[in-house]
Amino acid sequence: MIKILIQQADFNAGAELAALQADAVGGIASFIGTVRANPADNPPLTALYLEHYPGMTERALTKIAEQAAVEWSLTNTTIIHRIGRLTPGENIVFVGTASPHRQAALSATAFIMDWLKTSAPIWKREDFSTGQSAWVAAKQTDDKAAEKWIK
C-alpha cells in the first residue's frame, strides 16, 4: 500500500505508524520533519510557507514511493507533506515505510527524505522576525546526501 497526501492539516504520527503495520512487516521506520525556529545563519523564523504544483507533486511523490517499494521490498509506504503557512514547532512532513526487514525500512525512509529535500516539486519560503522573507535555496549538503542513492 502506498499513501500520498499533500495537505494543510496536521497529521497524527501515531495513527500513521499504526496504519503501516501488517502481518509481513518486520520493521517500520519513520521520519517527522518540523519547522525550526532558528535556521542556520538567519534571524529567527516566524513562519515557513510551502507551495506545490497540485497534481504534479502527488505524481512525483507516488513515483518515488513506488521506486522505493521495489528497491527495498516495502509492504507499506506513507508520505504526508504539509503545505501553506507553518510556524516553528509544527510538523512539515511524515515519511513512514514498512518492510519485512529493519534495514530495508530504514534505508527506504532515508532515500525518500533525501529525495524530498532535493527533488520534490515543493517550494519553501522562510519568513523572518525582521519582516524579510527568502525562498529556501538548495543546499550542497542535501545534494551530497542524495548522491549516495544514485546507481
HELIX and SHEET records of a PDB file:
HELIX    1   1 ALA A   13  LEU A   20  1                                   8    
HELIX    2   2 MET A   56  TRP A   72  1                                  17    
HELIX    3   3 ARG A  102  SER A  119  1                                  18    
HELIX    4   4 GLN A  140  GLU A  147  1                                   8    
SHEET    1   A 4 ILE A   2  GLN A   7  0                                        
SHEET    2   A 4 ASN A  76  ARG A  82  1                                        
SHEET    3   A 4 ASN A  91  SER A  99 -1                                        
SHEET    4   A 4 GLY A  27  THR A  34 -1                                        
SHEET    1   B 4 GLY A  84  LEU A  86  0                                        
SHEET    2   B 4 LEU A  45  HIS A  52 -1                                        
SHEET    3   B 4 ILE A 122  PHE A 128 -1                                        
SHEET    4   B 4 SER A 133  TRP A 135 -1                                        
END                                                                             
